[in-house]
């Protein structure tokens, strides 16, 4: 998001245009799906701890809800833009469709940096955002969830404000809540585990034992940490991770060629996923520039941070050994870099498939809230594995059958399902 020349929404539209051509969509359907159905811009005044009032800008975008209530996270980030939120809402529509859950796509954001805000100030932003937009959201039309720099506590503050305004207990309004307050067991692990379910299936398709592989991961937040956890459980070895350093306002990569120790790194990481570089150096990690994660001599790359990270400038630095890229983040690869990856024959697990575990488990949370009956963790993760594996198999099968790039196959399935729903409803 820091690169002002990069526009995530234009990239999302470009990806859609490519698939619209493949599907030979009619003009009306193209026009409908190329833009968002609705978007909201709000100003949230907050009295700060020192007494002055600061106004934060917030957004909510609902891309398409033909297949069910819109669904999508809300992120707090100092570089948030409406175009990024628009792109993320569109990508969420495709993500829900590719794993075939009955939801549409939405996204929200507030321009702020939680690193510099007290808990009270963050709570006030959460409640203010709901007061501004809550009337256009709800369990039956638009359901938010955590995203970058928001967590279960933020979701609970938002739920409490929404329920106060509505005068009812409505836990299905939001997902990613704390367990015991309407949250689902397994939700914390879901996105990272989902990434590895697809990596496991890709390795199976390529006939490569996971124990023979190594990986490099960009990011060390929730997605990356749980992806590493499950990858280790199937005997894979991560040799490099990267993270943002708030004090230095830059990122670093941390390499240990005999394998990073997840528990050890978690012990020197702040709540935003920032690894203490001095402590990491003392316990034997090579501390490298932030973009060094991409040039490691590994079998698997997992970009699990932000969008616009694999670009035409750095795609050439990807090692000739890399066989799989699994996009744990949304939109990490630009179209130019994607074309180069396709040409090199690297097996791509696109974001709308690889990181769909989070929204799939959010759907499970909605179901449990609406039933007021909660499942055991093994049941949740078992259902997640089934859903992710089934989606991977469908995309892989289409890719083989029509000789398509995996990203194109995923988009063909997802956009096709949404277009069909719009036609069936009589919208186009």
KOLDO-595540 format. One line per 3 residues: number of its first residue (from 0); their letters; for each residue x, y, z of C-alpha. Coordinates in pm, 1 decimal, padded with zeros to 6 digits. Example, Ala and Ser with C-alpha at 12.3 -4.5 7.8 and 13.67 -1.06 7.14 Angstrom:
2
0	as	01230.0 -00450.0 00780.0 ~ 01367.0 -00106.0 00714.0
end
This chain:
428
0	xxx	00000.0 00000.0 00000.0 ~ 00296.8 00233.1 00037.0 ~ 00362.4 00241.8 -00338.5
3	xxx	00145.5 00526.3 -00472.6 ~ 00190.3 00406.8 -00834.5 ~ 00017.5 00081.2 -00743.4
6	xxx	-00361.3 00069.4 -00754.2 ~ -00507.4 -00252.6 -00612.7 ~ -00854.0 -00191.8 -00759.8
9	xxx	-00717.5 -00147.9 -01111.4 ~ -00528.2 -00472.8 -01064.2 ~ -00845.1 -00652.7 -00943.7
12	xxx	-01037.2 -00517.9 -01242.0 ~ -00760.5 -00624.2 -01478.5 ~ -00776.1 -00979.0 -01337.7
15	xxx	-01154.5 -00976.5 -01376.8 ~ -01136.3 -00850.3 -01738.1 ~ -00909.6 -01140.7 -01828.9
18	xxx	-01156.7 -01394.0 -01690.0 ~ -01459.6 -01214.5 -01835.2 ~ -01301.0 -01270.0 -02176.5
21	xxx	-01239.8 -01637.8 -02102.0 ~ -01603.2 -01678.2 -01991.3 ~ -01731.9 -01458.8 -02275.5
24	xxx	-01949.6 -01265.9 -02029.6 ~ -02214.4 -01037.3 -02175.2 ~ -02176.7 -00658.7 -02140.8
27	xxx	-02431.6 -00620.0 -01858.7 ~ -02272.4 -00886.2 -01640.0 ~ -01927.4 -00738.9 -01700.3
30	xxx	-02043.3 -00391.7 -01599.4 ~ -02212.2 -00522.3 -01287.6 ~ -01922.8 -00735.5 -01163.4
33	xxx	-01645.3 -00493.9 -01259.6 ~ -01762.7 -00243.5 -00996.2 ~ -01890.0 -00258.8 -00639.3
36	xxx	-02260.9 -00251.0 -00562.8 ~ -02226.2 -00009.8 -00271.0 ~ -01958.5 00177.4 -00079.1
39	xxx	-01963.3 00394.2 00232.8 ~ -01716.8 00664.1 00343.4 ~ -01733.3 00782.8 00701.8
42	xxx	-01556.4 01016.5 00941.4 ~ -01507.8 00896.3 01298.7 ~ -01431.3 01166.6 01558.4
45	xxx	-01234.6 01037.0 01857.3 ~ -01136.9 01227.5 02170.6 ~ -00779.9 01114.5 02224.7
48	xxx	-00621.3 01040.8 02561.3 ~ -00451.4 01383.6 02569.9 ~ -00788.2 01559.0 02525.1
51	xxx	-00773.6 01668.3 02160.2 ~ -01019.4 01537.5 01899.0 ~ -00889.5 01347.0 01596.5
54	xxx	-01103.6 01244.3 01299.9 ~ -01035.6 00905.9 01137.4 ~ -01152.8 00816.4 00787.5
57	xxx	-01325.6 00480.6 00743.6 ~ -01472.0 00276.2 00458.2 ~ -01702.3 -00017.7 00387.6
60	xxx	-01743.5 -00158.0 00039.1 ~ -01994.6 -00426.2 -00062.7 ~ -01889.7 -00568.9 -00397.9
63	xxx	-02159.4 -00828.2 -00467.6 ~ -02413.6 -01017.6 -00256.7 ~ -02592.3 -01225.2 -00522.3
66	xxx	-02486.7 -01553.0 -00357.5 ~ -02558.6 -01446.7 00002.8 ~ -02482.6 -01180.7 00265.6
69	xxx	-02166.1 -00983.9 00196.7 ~ -01866.2 -01093.5 00402.9 ~ -01526.7 -00939.6 00459.9
72	xxx	-01279.5 -00811.8 00713.2 ~ -01205.2 -00466.7 00845.2 ~ -00843.1 -00359.7 00861.9
75	xxx	-00670.2 -00080.4 01050.0 ~ -00373.0 00054.9 00855.8 ~ -00210.6 00398.9 00822.9
78	xxx	-00179.3 00361.2 00442.2 ~ -00532.4 00231.1 00381.7 ~ -00705.7 00364.0 00070.3
81	xxx	-01054.7 00330.2 -00073.4 ~ -00910.9 00161.8 -00383.9 ~ -00744.5 -00103.5 -00170.6
84	xxx	-01075.1 -00166.9 00009.1 ~ -01258.4 -00182.3 -00326.1 ~ -01011.8 -00442.3 -00453.8
87	xxx	-01030.2 -00649.1 -00136.4 ~ -01412.0 -00649.0 -00151.0 ~ -01404.7 -00778.9 -00509.5
90	xxx	-01145.4 -01043.7 -00425.3 ~ -01363.3 -01153.3 -00131.2 ~ -01656.6 -01215.4 -00366.0
93	xxx	-01441.6 -01449.3 -00574.9 ~ -01293.3 -01614.3 -00265.6 ~ -01633.5 -01705.0 -00119.0
96	xxx	-01743.2 -01836.7 -00457.5 ~ -01436.8 -02051.6 -00525.6 ~ -01482.6 -02241.8 -00196.9
99	xxx	-01857.3 -02246.9 -00267.2 ~ -01992.2 -02090.5 00051.9 ~ -02320.1 -01893.5 00034.3
102	xxx	-02171.4 -01545.9 00087.2 ~ -02082.1 -01239.1 -00115.5 ~ -01785.8 -01004.3 -00088.2
105	xxx	-01722.2 -00692.5 00119.1 ~ -01433.4 -00519.4 00293.6 ~ -01379.6 -00238.9 00542.1
108	xxx	-01097.3 -00023.8 00664.5 ~ -01000.4 00266.6 00885.5 ~ -00695.1 00484.7 00823.7
111	xxx	-00512.7 00456.4 01155.2 ~ -00208.2 00294.0 01312.1 ~ -00291.6 00084.2 01621.0
114	xxx	00078.7 00089.7 01715.0 ~ 00024.9 00452.0 01820.4 ~ -00321.5 00421.4 01976.3
117	xxx	-00422.2 00324.3 02330.1 ~ -00675.1 00046.7 02385.4 ~ -00939.2 00307.8 02472.3
120	xxx	-00874.4 00502.0 02151.5 ~ -00898.1 00182.0 01943.9 ~ -01222.1 00086.0 02118.3
123	xxx	-01366.9 00429.8 02038.9 ~ -01275.9 00389.4 01669.8 ~ -01441.0 00044.5 01662.4
126	xxx	-01762.1 00172.7 01819.4 ~ -01762.2 00486.7 01602.5 ~ -01721.9 00282.2 01283.3
129	xxx	-02024.1 00068.8 01376.3 ~ -02234.4 00372.1 01472.1 ~ -02164.4 00521.0 01127.9
132	xxx	-02215.9 00210.5 00912.1 ~ -02405.0 -00038.8 01129.4 ~ -02743.5 00050.0 00980.3
135	xxx	-02623.5 -00085.5 00646.0 ~ -02476.8 -00403.7 00789.5 ~ -02600.5 -00701.4 00989.8
138	xxx	-02620.5 -01082.9 01006.6 ~ -02849.8 -01095.3 00702.7 ~ -02675.2 -00847.5 00472.2
141	xxx	-02309.1 -00777.8 00559.2 ~ -02088.6 -00950.4 00817.4 ~ -01742.5 -00806.5 00907.3
144	xxx	-01441.0 -00995.0 01046.0 ~ -01081.8 -00924.9 01160.1 ~ -00813.1 -00835.0 00908.1
147	xxx	-00475.9 -00659.5 00914.8 ~ -00411.1 -00515.1 01265.6 ~ -00759.2 -00596.1 01398.5
150	xxx	-00832.2 -00888.8 01628.8 ~ -01095.2 -01066.2 01838.6 ~ -01111.3 -00782.7 02091.0
153	xxx	-01186.9 -00529.7 01816.2 ~ -01464.5 -00758.2 01688.2 ~ -01619.2 -00785.4 02033.8
156	xxx	-01622.8 -00406.4 02078.2 ~ -01795.5 -00375.6 01739.4 ~ -02046.4 -00647.4 01826.4
159	xxx	-02126.5 -00483.8 02159.7 ~ -02190.9 -00149.6 01990.9 ~ -02407.6 -00310.8 01722.1
162	xxx	-02613.6 -00507.6 01975.3 ~ -02660.1 -00193.2 02185.9 ~ -02793.6 -00005.7 01881.1
165	xxx	-03021.8 -00296.1 01779.6 ~ -03137.0 -00382.5 02131.4 ~ -03080.6 -00755.7 02074.2
168	xxx	-02815.9 -01022.7 02108.6 ~ -02697.6 -01080.3 01749.5 ~ -02363.7 -01268.6 01758.9
171	xxx	-02396.8 -01349.7 01386.9 ~ -02327.8 -00980.7 01310.9 ~ -01952.1 -01031.7 01314.8
174	xxx	-01701.3 -01317.8 01309.2 ~ -01356.9 -01366.8 01455.7 ~ -01493.9 -01305.6 01805.9
177	xxx	-01326.3 -01448.8 02116.5 ~ -01409.7 -01812.5 02186.9 ~ -01674.6 -01811.9 02461.0
180	xxx	-01829.1 -01491.7 02324.0 ~ -01966.1 -01644.3 02004.1 ~ -01631.6 -01713.7 01839.6
183	xxx	-01544.4 -02044.4 01676.5 ~ -01268.4 -02275.1 01786.3 ~ -01018.2 -02303.2 01502.4
186	xxx	-01089.1 -01954.8 01361.4 ~ -00748.0 -01825.5 01471.2 ~ -00567.7 -02105.0 01287.8
189	xxx	-00803.1 -02117.3 00988.3 ~ -00633.6 -01891.5 00730.4 ~ -00281.1 -02021.7 00790.5
192	xxx	-00394.3 -02383.3 00809.3 ~ -00598.8 -02335.0 00491.5 ~ -00285.4 -02218.7 00308.6
195	xxx	-00106.1 -02539.1 00404.5 ~ -00401.0 -02763.7 00317.8 ~ -00363.8 -02632.4 -00038.7
198	xxx	00017.7 -02658.9 -00030.6 ~ -00018.8 -03021.6 00083.5 ~ -00251.5 -03094.0 -00209.9
201	xxx	-00018.4 -02917.7 -00455.5 ~ 00276.1 -03124.2 -00332.1 ~ 00061.9 -03434.6 -00377.8
204	xxx	-00019.6 -03327.1 -00735.5 ~ 00351.1 -03271.8 -00804.8 ~ 00444.0 -03600.2 -00631.1
207	xxx	00681.8 -03428.4 -00386.6 ~ 00699.5 -03550.9 -00022.1 ~ 00650.1 -03250.3 00214.6
210	xxx	00942.2 -03369.7 00427.4 ~ 01174.7 -03307.9 00131.3 ~ 01073.7 -02941.3 00102.2
213	xxx	01176.9 -02607.7 00248.6 ~ 00986.9 -02277.9 00246.0 ~ 01036.3 -01905.3 00286.7
216	xxx	00751.7 -01698.3 00430.9 ~ 00688.6 -01325.9 00401.7 ~ 00527.9 -01194.6 00718.3
219	xxx	00499.7 -01325.4 01071.9 ~ 00143.9 -01232.1 01163.4 ~ -00145.5 -01465.5 01230.0
222	xxx	-00155.9 -01620.4 00880.5 ~ 00217.8 -01682.9 00859.0 ~ 00251.7 -01822.4 01211.6
225	xxx	-00022.6 -02081.9 01172.1 ~ 00088.6 -02170.6 00820.6 ~ 00435.5 -02244.0 00960.1
228	xxx	00281.7 -02443.6 01246.6 ~ 00091.0 -02679.3 01016.4 ~ 00370.0 -02696.4 00757.0
231	xxx	00603.5 -02814.0 01034.9 ~ 00345.7 -03077.3 01134.1 ~ 00361.6 -03227.2 00783.1
234	xxx	00743.3 -03226.8 00818.8 ~ 00821.9 -02924.7 00600.4 ~ 01100.0 -02686.3 00708.5
237	xxx	01077.6 -02305.9 00698.2 ~ 01419.9 -02143.9 00666.1 ~ 01326.2 -01775.8 00637.3
240	xxx	01052.1 -01538.5 00756.5 ~ 01017.5 -01162.1 00735.5 ~ 00842.2 -00904.9 00951.6
243	xxx	00782.9 -00531.6 00981.9 ~ 00994.0 -00337.2 01232.5 ~ 00784.7 -00052.7 01368.8
246	xxx	01077.4 00128.4 01529.0 ~ 01292.0 00130.3 01213.7 ~ 00988.7 00168.5 00981.6
249	xxx	01118.7 -00107.3 00755.5 ~ 01101.3 -00483.8 00729.9 ~ 01368.9 -00747.0 00789.7
252	xxx	01405.8 -01110.9 00691.5 ~ 01523.0 -01365.9 00948.2 ~ 01701.8 -01673.4 00814.3
255	xxx	01813.7 -01994.2 00981.7 ~ 01918.2 -02255.7 00728.0 ~ 01855.3 -02549.9 00961.4
258	xxx	01496.3 -02430.7 01015.6 ~ 01334.5 -02148.5 01210.1 ~ 01200.0 -02238.8 01554.2
261	xxx	00837.8 -02119.2 01560.1 ~ 00802.3 -02120.2 01940.1 ~ 01133.8 -01938.3 01978.7
264	xxx	01035.9 -01666.7 01730.0 ~ 00692.0 -01626.3 01885.1 ~ 00868.7 -01560.8 02214.6
267	xxx	01043.6 -01252.6 02070.9 ~ 00751.2 -01117.3 01864.1 ~ 00515.1 -00832.1 01948.9
270	xxx	00136.1 -00853.8 01913.2 ~ 00152.5 -00719.4 01555.0 ~ 00394.0 -00989.4 01437.2
273	xxx	00707.9 -00774.3 01461.5 ~ 01018.3 -00981.3 01547.2 ~ 01281.0 -00823.0 01776.1
276	xxx	01585.7 -00816.4 01544.3 ~ 01845.2 -00782.2 01821.3 ~ 01710.8 -01084.2 02009.6
279	xxx	01682.9 -01278.8 01683.2 ~ 02049.1 -01208.8 01602.8 ~ 02153.7 -01321.9 01950.2
282	xxx	01985.8 -01660.6 01906.9 ~ 02150.6 -01729.0 01573.9 ~ 01929.6 -01582.0 01299.8
285	xxx	02080.3 -01402.2 01002.0 ~ 01907.1 -01061.6 00995.9 ~ 01870.9 -00965.8 00628.1
288	xxx	01692.9 -00689.6 00431.5 ~ 01314.2 -00721.1 00430.6 ~ 01287.6 -00839.0 00070.6
291	xxx	01545.9 -01118.4 00110.6 ~ 01266.5 -01369.3 00176.1 ~ 01189.1 -01381.1 -00196.5
294	xxx	01539.0 -01485.2 -00310.1 ~ 01588.0 -01781.8 -00077.3 ~ 01684.3 -02114.8 -00235.0
297	xxx	01368.4 -02300.5 -00128.6 ~ 01091.0 -02512.8 -00281.6 ~ 00794.6 -02305.8 -00162.3
300	xxx	00735.3 -01931.3 -00127.0 ~ 00447.2 -01810.0 00088.8 ~ 00381.3 -01434.3 00064.4
303	xxx	00159.0 -01382.8 00370.3 ~ 00182.5 -01009.7 00439.2 ~ 00023.5 -00744.6 00216.0
306	xxx	-00067.5 -00687.8 -00148.0 ~ 00182.6 -00576.2 -00418.0 ~ 00485.2 -00767.7 -00283.3
309	xxx	00588.0 -00984.7 -00582.0 ~ 00643.2 -00737.5 -00864.4 ~ 00814.1 -00709.9 -01202.5
312	xxx	01112.1 -00559.1 -01018.1 ~ 01175.2 -00856.7 -00788.6 ~ 01015.6 -01157.6 -00963.8
315	xxx	01348.6 -01231.4 -01135.8 ~ 01508.8 -01288.5 -00795.5 ~ 01294.3 -01596.3 -00728.1
318	xxx	01522.5 -01899.8 -00711.5 ~ 01516.4 -02158.1 -00989.8 ~ 01446.9 -02418.1 -00720.9
321	xxx	01102.7 -02275.4 -00630.6 ~ 00823.9 -02509.3 -00736.3 ~ 00519.3 -02365.7 -00556.8
324	xxx	00398.1 -02018.2 -00460.0 ~ 00104.6 -02012.2 -00216.6 ~ -00047.6 -01665.9 -00174.3
327	xxx	-00133.9 -01634.9 00194.3 ~ -00195.6 -01259.6 00150.6 ~ -00453.5 -01092.8 -00072.6
330	xxx	-00315.2 -00969.7 -00404.5 ~ 00056.4 -01012.2 -00328.5 ~ 00149.1 -01066.9 -00695.3
333	xxx	00112.7 -00801.5 -00963.7 ~ -00010.5 -00910.2 -01310.4 ~ 00334.8 -00850.9 -01465.3
336	xxx	00503.9 -01071.2 -01205.2 ~ 00226.0 -01327.1 -01237.2 ~ 00290.5 -01358.5 -01611.2
339	xxx	00661.0 -01423.9 -01543.5 ~ 00575.1 -01688.2 -01281.2 ~ 00334.3 -01855.1 -01523.1
342	xxx	00600.4 -01858.0 -01793.8 ~ 00850.7 -02021.1 -01558.3 ~ 00605.2 -02302.5 -01485.0
345	xxx	00592.4 -02244.7 -01108.3 ~ 00280.6 -02400.1 -00954.8 ~ 00071.1 -02103.4 -00835.5
348	xxx	-00191.0 -02140.5 -00562.1 ~ -00372.9 -01807.6 -00606.2 ~ -00485.9 -01594.8 -00314.4
351	xxx	-00857.3 -01644.2 -00368.0 ~ -00799.6 -02016.1 -00310.1 ~ -00493.0 -02032.6 -00082.5
354	xxx	-00614.2 -01792.8 00186.2 ~ -00985.4 -01878.8 00172.9 ~ -00957.5 -02073.9 00499.5
357	xxx	-01029.8 -01764.1 00706.1 ~ -01359.1 -01676.6 00541.8 ~ -01458.5 -02043.8 00531.3
360	xxx	-01418.4 -02071.4 00906.8 ~ -01597.6 -01736.6 00946.4 ~ -01886.3 -01897.7 00762.6
363	xxx	-01870.7 -02187.7 01009.5 ~ -01878.8 -01931.3 01293.2 ~ -02190.3 -01770.3 01144.6
366	xxx	-02358.6 -02110.7 01118.7 ~ -02273.5 -02194.1 01480.7 ~ -02395.2 -01852.9 01604.3
369	xxx	-02722.7 -01887.8 01416.3 ~ -02772.7 -02240.6 01557.1 ~ -02648.0 -02135.3 01902.4
372	xxx	-02459.2 -02462.5 01904.1 ~ -02080.2 -02472.9 01889.6 ~ -01860.2 -02746.0 01747.5
375	xxx	-01539.3 -02897.3 01887.5 ~ -01211.5 -02775.7 01737.8 ~ -01137.2 -03104.2 01558.9
378	xxx	-01477.8 -03087.4 01390.3 ~ -01418.0 -02729.1 01273.1 ~ -01072.1 -02801.6 01133.3
381	xxx	-01192.8 -03126.5 00976.0 ~ -01470.8 -02941.1 00792.2 ~ -01217.5 -02674.5 00689.7
384	xxx	-00981.5 -02936.5 00547.4 ~ -01267.4 -03096.4 00352.4 ~ -01380.1 -02761.9 00208.2
387	xxx	-01029.9 -02643.6 00112.9 ~ -00931.3 -02977.3 -00038.4 ~ -01252.5 -02995.0 -00238.1
390	xxx	-01199.5 -02640.9 -00372.1 ~ -00836.6 -02717.0 -00461.8 ~ -00938.7 -03035.5 -00644.0
393	xxx	-01205.0 -02850.8 -00846.1 ~ -00959.2 -02578.4 -00952.0 ~ -00683.3 -02827.7 -01029.6
396	xxx	-00921.5 -03045.7 -01231.9 ~ -01037.5 -02750.9 -01443.8 ~ -00679.4 -02629.9 -01489.4
399	xxx	-00573.7 -02969.8 -01622.3 ~ -00886.9 -03022.1 -01830.7 ~ -00868.8 -02684.7 -02008.3
402	xxx	-00493.4 -02633.7 -01984.5 ~ -00537.7 -02323.0 -01771.9 ~ -00305.0 -02149.0 -01528.1
405	xxx	-00424.6 -02223.8 -01173.6 ~ -00517.4 -01858.5 -01111.4 ~ -00726.1 -01846.1 -01427.5
408	xxx	-00898.1 -02175.1 -01338.2 ~ -00987.0 -02045.1 -00990.7 ~ -01124.5 -01722.4 -01138.3
411	xxx	-01324.0 -01905.8 -01404.4 ~ -01497.9 -02112.5 -01134.7 ~ -01554.5 -01818.5 -00899.5
414	xxx	-01665.3 -01553.7 -01149.9 ~ -01879.8 -01812.3 -01329.8 ~ -02067.9 -01893.5 -01009.0
417	xxx	-02130.1 -01527.0 -00922.4 ~ -02234.0 -01440.4 -01278.6 ~ -02478.4 -01730.7 -01277.1
420	xxx	-02628.4 -01612.6 -00944.9 ~ -02676.5 -01262.3 -01087.8 ~ -02847.4 -01403.4 -01395.9
423	xxx	-03066.1 -01639.9 -01189.1 ~ -03180.3 -01346.5 -00976.1 ~ -03271.3 -01155.2 -01290.4
426	xx	-03018.3 -00877.2 -01225.8 ~ -02859.2 -00907.8 -01570.1
end
